[in-house]
Each structure stands twice: as C-alpha cells, then as structure tokens.
Amino acid sequence: MDLHNLKPAKGSTHRERRIGRGQGSGKGGTSTRGHKGAQSRSGYSRKIGFEGGQMPIYRILPKRGFKNINRVEFNAINVSTLQMLAEKHNLVRIDREVLVNNGLAKKNDLIAILAKGELSAKVHVVADKFSAKAKAMIEQCGGTAELVNAPAAE
C-alpha cells in the first residue's frame, strides 16, 4: 500500500448534489426549493424556535424559578472523608492539592468542609470555607482549620 493508491472505504463518500445547473441535471428549475414563497428565495432564514406559525413551545411553557447570578458554589467535603484520607495516606496536612490528587475536588473548585461524620485524626486542614461545627471538630482533635481565598460574596 502506498500513498498514491489510498482510497476511502466503499460507500463512505457521496457525490455532491449539483443544484441549479440546468434542467438536464434533474436539479434545475426551482433548485429543490419548491415554488414561490419566502423559503424559495435567497436570503431567507427561519427564526430560531419558529414552528410554522403554531404557538412555539418557549411561549407555551411558563417561566419558573430563579437563577442567582451571585451564587458562589462550593465543593462540600465532610470531616469523615478527611478522616479516611488521613488514615489511608498518614497525612497531617490536607489541602487542595491532596483533595485534587485523590479525585475529591477539581483544581479550581472552592472547597467547603462540613461536619458530617466522625474525626479523630489530628490534621491541619486548608480550605475556602468551614462550617462552625466542622471547625470545632477539627480543633477539638488538636488540628487546625486554615481559611484561604475566602470569596468576597460572603
């Protein structure tokens, strides 16, 4: 096999339809556009959501809910997860890098530590937000809770 005799697989390519090239082509005359009306003319473009004159779905369905543009979304991690990490990897410091390496957060996530579960390991935790109870649990075990990059929306 050489470059000069390569061909696409049989049936994988189709000939282009040559529209508007005279009656002999079978696609002359109206050029597959039918007779008269806006759609047959050049420059026509249908509006997005147009449904042939029937009431479009976006006008039938009611508007619902509210999207807060100032919302700050956090990736919630429980103290039970911190305990599991500390035991599994013998950690004394848990920060963004550790959580990303273990697949618990993404690089740009804001991390919030919540108080679900038990914590007995003495760890230094670095996060963007702590619930009051989680902070108390960490400090009760002899660890520290360090805030970084606290968002301005609070």
trRosetta pair geometry for C-beta under 8 A, 3 or more apart (Angstrom, degrees):
i j d omega theta_ij theta_ji phi_ij phi_ji
1 5 6.8 -131 -150 77 59 102
1 6 7.0 68 -179 -80 102 79
2 5 5.5 67 60 22 83 95
2 6 7.6 -121 96 -33 42 81
3 6 6.0 -34 -153 -7 37 117
8 12 4.9 -126 157 73 112 118
8 13 4.9 87 81 -24 152 118
9 12 4.4 74 67 -16 88 130
17 27 6.2 133 173 -80 102 169
17 32 8.0 41 140 -35 142 151
18 21 4.8 -10 141 2 108 143
18 25 5.9 -101 89 -154 101 146
18 27 6.7 150 88 63 55 133
19 25 8.0 180 -116 117 23 141
19 27 4.7 -92 -117 147 59 127
19 31 4.8 84 167 -159 103 91
19 32 5.8 -67 -131 9 126 117
20 27 6.9 -56 -22 125 37 89
20 28 6.4 89 -134 -127 28 53
20 31 4.1 5 -67 -102 91 124
21 25 4.7 72 75 -28 95 155
21 27 7.0 36 32 77 82 94
21 28 6.4 -99 66 -85 37 90
22 25 5.6 106 69 -4 73 99
22 28 4.6 -57 130 -90 16 141
23 26 7.9 52 173 -67 44 26
23 28 4.3 -96 -70 57 36 143
23 29 6.3 62 -97 -40 80 92
24 28 7.2 57 28 -20 46 136
25 28 5.6 116 45 -40 97 91
27 31 6.4 51 160 -133 80 50
27 32 6.0 -12 -152 -38 95 101
28 31 7.0 -22 -160 -72 23 66
30 33 5.2 -132 158 55 90 77
30 34 6.0 -138 157 67 145 7
30 35 6.1 -79 -106 -75 145 56
30 40 6.7 -57 -164 -144 101 119
33 39 6.6 -174 -171 126 96 81
33 40 4.3 123 137 -128 120 70
34 37 7.2 -10 101 42 116 120
34 39 7.1 28 51 93 119 112
34 40 5.8 -113 74 -81 76 110
35 40 6.7 -29 159 -79 11 159
36 40 5.9 136 112 29 5 148
37 40 5.3 95 64 4 72 103
37 41 7.6 -147 102 -10 41 94
38 41 6.0 -69 -157 31 36 110
38 44 4.9 133 157 -117 82 130
39 44 5.5 -164 -111 125 34 161
39 46 7.9 13 -99 -60 97 101
40 44 7.8 72 41 -4 26 150
41 44 5.4 106 72 -35 78 113
46 50 5.0 -130 175 52 97 136
47 50 4.3 104 63 -43 86 115
49 56 4.9 60 159 -162 97 150
49 57 7.6 -124 -156 44 95 80
49 58 5.5 -36 -150 12 140 129
50 56 6.9 -78 -113 -80 23 125
51 54 4.9 -63 109 61 111 92
51 55 7.7 -13 61 81 129 23
51 56 5.0 153 2 -100 115 72
51 57 7.2 102 -47 -14 149 79
55 59 5.6 -111 -180 80 89 118
55 60 5.7 105 125 -64 113 97
56 59 5.1 84 66 11 81 101
56 60 7.2 -148 101 -10 40 91
57 60 5.4 -55 -143 34 38 113
57 61 6.1 25 165 -12 73 107
58 61 6.6 -49 -133 40 28 102
68 71 4.3 102 92 -44 106 99
70 153 5.7 160 170 -136 95 127
72 110 6.7 -15 168 46 98 166
72 151 4.8 142 -142 117 155 168
72 153 4.7 172 -33 54 126 141
72 154 7.5 -66 34 -51 152 82
73 110 7.0 139 93 43 50 114
74 109 7.7 85 -161 172 43 89
74 110 4.8 -78 -111 100 69 100
74 111 6.7 91 -167 -152 92 8
74 112 3.8 47 157 -15 146 117
74 128 6.8 -157 -123 80 107 122
74 129 5.9 -64 -114 39 150 133
75 104 7.8 134 148 144 129 73
75 105 5.0 136 101 -118 157 96
75 106 7.5 163 -60 22 154 77
75 109 4.1 11 -11 175 133 135
75 110 6.6 153 11 74 78 49
75 111 5.4 -34 66 -104 95 60
75 112 7.0 165 71 22 41 76
76 112 5.2 -30 -103 73 62 103
76 114 5.3 13 -167 -12 104 127
77 81 5.2 -102 -174 69 88 142
77 82 7.0 98 140 -49 109 88
77 99 6.7 -82 -79 -127 162 134
77 104 6.0 63 -108 160 124 126
77 105 7.2 -57 -53 -55 129 112
77 111 6.1 -9 8 -164 120 99
77 112 7.1 156 24 78 70 49
77 113 5.8 -35 75 -106 87 60
77 114 7.1 161 76 21 33 82
77 127 7.6 -144 49 -114 118 140
78 81 5.0 107 63 0 73 98
78 82 7.5 -132 109 -1 46 86
78 113 7.7 109 -127 -164 16 60
78 114 5.2 -44 -100 75 64 91
78 115 7.3 -29 -148 85 79 9
78 116 4.0 -55 -134 62 131 95
78 117 5.1 97 147 10 122 120
79 82 5.1 -47 -152 34 46 117
79 83 6.3 54 148 -25 70 98
79 113 6.7 69 -69 178 74 100
79 114 7.3 -120 -17 92 77 46
79 115 5.8 10 -5 -135 123 40
79 116 6.9 168 30 62 79 43
79 117 5.3 -162 75 73 78 100
79 118 7.3 -123 107 103 109 12
79 119 4.2 -69 162 -51 120 123
79 134 5.6 -177 -51 -137 113 90
79 137 5.5 -26 -108 103 169 145
79 138 7.0 -144 -119 -63 121 84
80 83 5.5 -47 -150 31 34 116
80 84 6.6 38 149 -20 63 103
80 116 6.1 -57 -1 110 114 75
80 117 2.3 -99 -51 -167 110 171
80 118 6.3 59 -97 36 85 52
80 119 7.3 -117 -75 -64 39 75
81 84 5.6 -51 -150 34 34 113
81 85 6.4 35 151 -18 65 105
81 104 6.6 128 171 -133 138 146
81 117 7.4 134 -12 31 57 161
82 85 5.7 -55 -149 37 32 112
82 86 6.2 32 154 -21 66 108
82 94 5.7 -166 -139 48 95 172
82 113 7.1 27 -45 -140 136 116
82 119 6.3 7 80 -114 112 117
82 121 7.3 -147 131 59 88 121
82 123 6.3 -158 168 64 113 157
82 125 6.4 -24 -133 -97 144 128
82 138 7.9 -26 113 -97 163 104
83 86 5.8 -55 -146 36 28 111
83 87 6.4 24 157 -15 63 108
83 117 6.7 -142 16 136 130 126
83 118 6.5 30 -51 95 167 66
83 119 5.0 -148 -66 -115 109 61
83 120 6.6 64 -131 27 118 70
83 121 5.6 159 -127 7 64 111
84 87 6.0 -60 -150 38 27 108
84 88 6.0 22 158 -18 65 115
85 88 5.9 -61 -139 39 26 109
85 89 6.1 -22 177 23 65 111
85 91 6.0 -18 135 25 90 140
85 94 6.1 90 103 -111 139 129
85 98 6.8 96 177 152 139 120
85 99 8.0 -46 -103 -90 161 64
85 102 6.3 -91 -116 -47 113 175
85 104 7.9 -62 -72 -19 132 152
86 89 7.2 -78 -133 56 16 78
86 90 7.4 35 176 -130 53 14
86 91 4.9 -104 -117 58 58 90
86 92 7.7 80 -139 -80 100 31
86 94 6.9 -75 -69 -51 88 124
86 121 3.8 139 118 133 155 171
86 123 5.2 -107 -95 -67 134 132
87 90 7.7 10 -167 -70 19 47
87 121 6.7 -135 -52 -64 73 135
89 98 7.7 -175 77 -154 157 113
89 102 8.0 -112 -29 -78 143 127
91 94 5.7 81 134 -67 141 83
91 98 6.5 74 -129 -139 153 151
91 121 7.9 57 73 158 76 146
91 123 6.4 37 111 -122 92 115
92 122 7.1 -4 -137 102 85 80
92 123 6.0 -168 -162 -121 36 61
92 124 6.3 36 144 12 73 93
93 98 7.5 170 111 -32 69 142
93 123 6.9 162 -88 -168 20 80
93 124 4.6 -18 -108 66 74 104
93 125 8.0 174 -157 -78 48 30
93 126 7.3 20 -175 -8 91 106
94 98 5.1 -107 -143 71 61 149
94 99 7.0 76 177 -49 92 89
94 123 5.4 20 -1 170 107 132
94 124 7.3 168 24 82 62 52
94 125 5.1 -11 66 -112 100 72
94 126 7.1 -170 94 26 52 71
95 98 5.7 103 50 10 55 100
95 99 7.3 -114 111 -1 32 95
95 125 7.6 159 -78 -162 52 41
95 126 3.9 5 -110 55 92 119
95 127 7.8 -160 -135 -61 53 55
96 99 5.8 -64 -151 41 31 109
96 100 6.1 30 155 -20 70 109
96 105 6.6 -94 -150 91 70 142
96 107 7.8 74 161 -147 116 43
96 109 7.9 172 -141 66 103 84
96 111 6.3 -166 -97 -9 81 140
96 126 6.9 -70 -15 101 75 105
96 127 7.8 135 -63 -107 76 53
97 100 5.8 -54 -144 37 28 110
97 101 6.2 27 157 -18 63 109
98 101 5.9 -57 -147 38 28 111
98 102 6.4 10 158 -4 63 112
99 102 6.1 -67 -146 47 28 100
99 104 4.4 -86 -165 72 83 108
99 105 4.2 30 131 18 118 115
99 111 6.5 113 54 -108 171 147
100 103 7.8 44 -179 -68 30 23
100 104 7.6 -90 -65 53 22 68
100 105 5.5 -64 -75 79 62 84
100 106 6.8 57 -118 -158 94 16
100 107 5.7 58 -122 -82 143 57
105 109 4.5 -131 -170 56 99 141
105 111 5.7 -31 -107 -87 156 110
106 109 4.7 111 53 -29 77 106
110 128 4.4 -81 -166 65 83 165
110 129 7.1 42 157 -1 104 108
110 149 7.4 -136 -121 111 89 117
110 151 6.5 -8 -125 -42 151 121
111 127 4.4 -105 103 -146 105 94
111 128 5.2 126 51 14 61 95
111 129 7.3 -174 100 34 47 74
112 127 6.6 121 -114 160 18 128
112 128 6.6 -58 -69 73 59 89
112 129 4.1 -21 -111 75 85 108
112 130 7.2 175 -161 -81 64 25
112 131 7.3 67 170 -37 101 81
113 125 6.1 55 -77 153 161 144
113 127 4.9 151 -24 29 106 169
113 129 7.2 -174 21 95 66 56
113 130 4.8 -11 58 -114 104 74
113 131 6.9 -126 97 13 62 76
113 134 4.7 176 123 150 93 150
113 135 7.7 114 86 -62 119 63
113 138 7.6 27 136 -44 149 135
113 145 7.2 -137 59 -137 149 116
114 131 5.1 52 -123 -4 58 131
114 134 5.5 -150 -168 -59 13 137
115 131 5.4 -100 -18 79 98 127
115 133 3.7 -40 -47 106 164 108
115 134 4.1 -137 -67 -66 77 71
115 136 7.9 9 -106 50 133 91
115 137 5.7 141 -133 -9 97 138
119 123 8.0 -95 -171 25 117 112
119 137 5.0 98 41 152 127 114
119 138 6.6 -36 123 -85 159 54
119 141 5.6 -98 124 -34 98 149
120 141 6.1 170 -156 -124 24 126
121 141 6.5 45 78 162 30 147
121 143 7.4 46 113 -55 66 132
122 141 5.4 -159 -89 139 58 93
122 142 4.2 -28 -120 82 114 107
122 143 5.0 174 -164 -63 52 82
123 138 7.0 -77 69 -147 84 98
123 141 7.6 14 18 99 71 131
123 143 4.5 4 60 -120 45 142
124 143 5.9 -159 -70 -164 38 89
124 144 4.9 5 -124 53 78 95
124 146 6.8 23 177 -7 89 115
125 130 7.8 108 103 -92 126 122
125 138 5.7 -87 16 -134 128 149
125 143 6.5 54 -8 150 91 131
125 144 7.2 -166 31 92 65 52
125 145 5.3 -11 67 -114 103 64
125 146 6.9 180 90 26 49 74
126 146 4.7 -22 -105 73 72 110
126 148 5.7 24 -178 -5 97 125
127 130 6.2 114 73 -63 122 82
127 145 7.4 -38 33 -163 101 86
127 146 7.7 127 22 76 55 61
127 147 7.2 -39 78 -113 60 49
127 148 7.2 165 90 33 13 87
128 147 7.1 53 -158 -156 24 72
128 148 6.4 -66 -90 75 56 66
128 149 5.3 -48 -112 82 97 93
128 150 6.4 150 -169 -96 70 43
128 151 6.9 44 175 -22 120 88
129 147 7.4 43 -91 -127 32 98
129 150 7.1 106 -77 -123 75 78
129 151 7.9 -28 -56 14 115 97
129 154 8.0 159 -106 -70 120 151
130 134 5.1 -139 -169 85 87 111
130 135 4.3 94 135 -62 137 98
130 138 7.6 -75 -145 11 140 137
130 145 5.0 36 -74 177 164 139
130 147 7.0 -106 0 -81 104 90
131 134 4.4 88 55 5 85 106
131 135 7.0 -155 84 -8 42 85
132 135 5.9 -56 -151 35 30 112
132 136 6.4 30 152 -18 64 108
133 136 5.6 -54 -149 37 32 113
133 137 6.4 35 152 -22 65 104
134 137 5.6 -52 -148 33 32 113
134 138 6.5 32 154 -19 65 104
134 145 7.4 119 119 -109 86 147
135 138 5.9 -54 -150 35 30 110
135 139 6.3 21 156 -11 65 111
135 145 4.6 -111 -130 39 80 165
136 139 6.0 -62 -145 44 29 106
136 140 6.0 37 155 -29 65 109
137 140 5.6 -52 -144 30 28 116
137 141 6.8 21 158 -13 61 105
138 141 6.2 -64 -160 36 29 105
138 143 4.5 -79 177 81 81 115
138 144 7.0 -19 138 105 114 5
138 145 4.8 107 78 -56 148 103
139 142 7.7 72 -174 -60 35 8
139 143 6.6 -101 -84 70 31 64
139 144 6.9 50 -96 -107 76 40
139 145 6.5 -69 -48 -2 91 103
147 150 5.4 17 166 -60 119 109
150 154 6.8 -73 170 32 100 135
151 154 6.0 105 81 -15 83 98
